[in-house]
Amino acid sequence: MQRLGWNAGQSQIDGIISAYSEPQRHYHDLSHLAYIFRELDVLQPHLEAPERCWMAAWYHDIIYDPRGSDNEALRAERAVVELPALGASDALVGQVRQLILATADHQSGGHDEDDALFLDVDFSILGAPPDIYDDYAAKVRQEYIWAPGLLYRQGRRKFLKSAQAASRTFLTDRFESAIGEQARENMRREFIRLGGKL
């Protein structure tokens, strides 16, 4: 924020950190947020408007209710409320809102290459090495610990089946060529482990 010449916004930052530290989070926590920022640092030379991606990163999982169906809308609303006080222009607030809403369905994409890169970063855990992917899958299960086994397996298989049915896993060639095949192998392995039939 200092690099952007924005207000320090310590109260908002404290609120963000507090949100990502909530006890129901096992994967969508501060470690995930730190990972997103590390990846955006690598991609910064390829981003036309990195500030949009940075601000979307702060807010893209800020509200996380595993039982909720409107998390993305609530996250976008919070960003709209808080970003102006930090120094964001109306145009940037609107772009961040749209990008956060796009995380509800990564594969539908955003509005431009920056959006696509951000969405691929958020989805890139799918293409992690098998041990890291398996750890991610276990943490997601912990976040849905309230769901009975059968219900969870059905819901997770539905997501995995849909993701595997897509013609490609990632929006950008950069991510698809690097980790697309690994992502599909990871998802196939988890799908079978959850009782799915190929």
C-alpha positions, 0 to 999 in steps of 0.5 A: 500500500505504501508503494501505491501511495495509499493510506496505511489502513492498519485497522483494515489490515488487522481485520484482514489478518484476523479474518484469515486466522479464523479457526474454521480455516485449514487451507484458506488461511494466512498460508494460502494468502502468503502463497498467493502474494509470493506467486504474484511477486513472480508474475508482477512483470507480466501484470498490467495492473498489479494493484488490482491483483494485490487488492483482490488477493487480500479480499478473495477469501476474506469471508469463508463459511464452508456452509455458505453459498454466497461467500464470493458476493460477501467478499466482494461487498466487503472489498467495496466497503473497505477499499475506498478508505485505503485509497482505491479509486472507484474504477479499481474498486469495481475491477477488484469486485468483478475479479473476486466474483469471478473466483466463484467459477475460475474456469469462466475467467475474468475480463483480461489477462491479469484476471486470468493470471490471478485466477490461475494462481488461486487454482494452481494448488491443483497442479502442485506435486502429489504430496502437497496436493494431498495435503491440500485435499486433506485440509479442505476435508477439515474445513468441511468436517461438519459434512457427513462422509457420503455428502462430502464425497459426493460434493467433492467428486462433483467438483473434481468431475467438472474440473476434469471435464474441462478442455483445460484446467488453467486459463493461461498457457503459462499455467496450463503448459507448466502444471495442467497435466499434473493438476488432472492427474492429482484430481483423477487420483483424488476422484478415485480415492473418493469412490469415483468411477472413471 
